[in-house]
């Protein structure tokens, strides 16, 4: 049984760039009347079981205390092949420093792979710092479902440097669960250009409920002892991204 699909991996690792990108578009520090923003870039993600490359373009509009952003992604995943995804993100400020944000993603692989992702949760905005707590649900059209709790943060360190951290705990049913996390930096050598990198760890677990263990992607292979118990291991992950924004 696949615990976290390729769509989930794309959403959680490569699209975090897109997620933070869209949040930056729709949650500007100060609400502006009918302001427009656009961002484009590319991502390279290496995980325990797959390699994903992609390009992303997004546009956002902020009107008073409500905002919306749209993004399109073209990706090449080592397991599912070429595909595209569309992302819609909306946010509503309920306090000067608090917003509620939701995101819906549709994945469409060229070879027939289909999946949805829904993400919802509060955002805490303190100046240019951001903290997001989210519930995420990934569902393939064939029926596999993964539910996750996700935390993402971004903190300015200097004028041109930002620190980032993220973590998640996901479950696909009783005994099927795992964790992953990452830390990284975003660097803007010139205005409107950002180079970012993240390093992290992803876990792969096994379940032994009376049968052979099932691998839980994208976590690491686990070994099963003679008594039927399982051992969880971790593997490095890496993400490199480039972003160009306007205005």
N, C-alpha and C positions, 0 to 999 in steps of 0.2 A: 504493500500500500504506500503510495506517495504521500508524504506528510505535507510538504510544501512544494507546490507545482512551480514550473518555470515561470508562469505568470506571477506567482507570489514573489519569486526571487527578483524578477524584473521590477515589480512594484516596490519591494522593500529595499533593494540595493541600488539599482540604477535610477529608478524613479524617485528615490529620496532626493536626488538632485533636482528632479522635476517637482517633487512635493515642496521642498523648501523654496524653490524658484517660484512656484505658484503662490505660496504663502507670502513671499516678498512682494509679489505683484498685488495681491488682494488685501494685504494687511500692512499698508504703509503706516509709518509712525504717526502721521497726521492725516485725517480724512480730508480729501480734496474733492471738489465738485467735478464730476465727469472726467477724471484724469485717465489717460491711457498709457500703458506700458507694454513693452515687448521684450522677449528674451529668446535667444537661440544658443545652441551649444551641442556638445557631443560628450559621450560617456564611454568608459571602458571599465568593465567589472570582471574580476576573477574571483570565483568562489570555490568551495571545496569540490564541487562536482560539475561546474559549468563555467563557460566563458561567454560574456554578453557584451556586445558593442551596439551603440545606437546614437542617433541624432534626435534632438528634441527642439521644437519651436513652440512658443507660447505667447499669448496676448492676454492682458488683463485690463479690467475697467473698474474704477473705484468711484462710487456715487454715494456721497454722504457717509452713512455708517454701514452700507451694504456693498459687497464687492463680488466680482465673478472673474474667473480666468479659464481659458480654454487652451489645451495643449495637444499636440500631435507628436507621436514618437514612431520612428522607424528603427527596428532593432534586428539584430542577428544573434540568435541564441544557439549555443552549441547543441542543445538537446532538442529544441522545437523548430530550429531553423529560422528563416526570415519571417517577419511579422510586423504588424503595426498596432498601435494602441491610441485611443483617444481618451483624454482626461478632462473632466469638468470639476472645477473647485469653486465653492461658494463660501462666503464668510459674512457674519453679522456681528458688529461690535455691540456688546451689551453693557460694557463699562469702558472708560478710557483705556484701561490696561487689560481688558478681558474680551475675547471674541469666541464665538462658536463657529467651527469650520467643518465642512463636509466635502468629500471627494469621491467621485465615481469614475472608475476606469474600466474600459472595455478592451480586451486583448483579442486580436484576430490574426492567427498564424496563416501564412500562405499555404501550408499543408493541411489546413483544417482545424488547427488547435483553436479553441474558444474558451474564454474565461471572463469573469467579472470580478471587480474588487470594489468594495465600499469601505470608506474610512470616515470616522466621525469622532469629534472630540473638542475640548476647550483649548484655547491658546492663551498664554499669559505673555503680555508684551510690556517690557520695561525698557523704555528708550529703544535702542537698537537690538536689545537682547530678546530672544524668543524661547518659549518653552511650550511644547505641544504634547498633550496626553491624548492618545487616540485608541479607539477600538476599530479593528480592521477585520473584514470578512472576505475571504477569497473563495470563489466557487467556480469550478470548471463546469462547462455545459454537460459533461458526462456524469456530474454528480459529486465529485470529491470536494469537500469543504474544509477549510482551515480558518480558525478564529485566533486573533492575536491581540495582545496589548502592546502598544508601541509608545515609546517616549523619545522625543527628539528635541535637541536644544542647540542654540546658536548664540555665541557671546562675542562681542567685539573685544579684541585684545590690544590692537593699535589702530591707527588710522586706516591702514591697508590690510590688516590681518584679522581674521575671525577664527574662533575655535568652535568646533562642532562635536557633538556626541549623540549617539543614538543607541537604543537597546530595544529588544522585543522578546516576548514570551508567547509561543504559539502552541495551539493544541488542535489535533484532528480527531479527538475522541478519547475515551478512557485509556490511559497508558500511552498515548501517542502525543508527545510534547517535546519541546526543545527551546533553546535560547540562542540569541546571538546579539552582538554589540559591536560598536565601532567608534573610533575617535578620529578627528581629522582637522585640517586647516583649510581655510579659504584665503587666497592671496590676490589682491588687486594691484598689480604693478602700475596700471593707469586706470583712469575713470572708465566705467562701463565694461571693464574686462576682469574676469575672475578665473583663476586657476585653483582647483581644489583637489585634495587627496584625502583618502580615508584608509585606515587600517583597522581590521577587526578580527573577531573570532566567531565561528559558527559551529554549532553542535549538531551531531547526529546521534539519535538514540535508537533503541530497538525495543520491541514489545514481545513478550514470551508467554502469552496467555494460551498455553496448551498447544502451540504450534510453532513453526519456524519463525524467527524474528523477522519483522518487516522493517526495511530501511526507511528512514524519515529524511527526505531531502529538504533543503540542501545541506543537511547536517552531516557530520562525518560518519564513516563506517564504525559500527560498534561491534565489539566482540562478545560472544556469549559463552559463559562458563559451563562446565559440565552439569551443574545443578540447575541450569535454565535461567539464571539471572543474567543481566546485561551490564556492560560497562560503556559509559559515554565518553567520547573523546571530542576534542576541539581541533579546528583547522583554521589557518589564517584566511582572511579575505582582504581584497584591495579594490579600491575604486579611485579612478582618476577622471576628472571632468573639466570642461572648459565652458564658460558662459560669457556671452556678449549681450548687453542689455541696452535699451533705449526707451525713453530719453535719459 
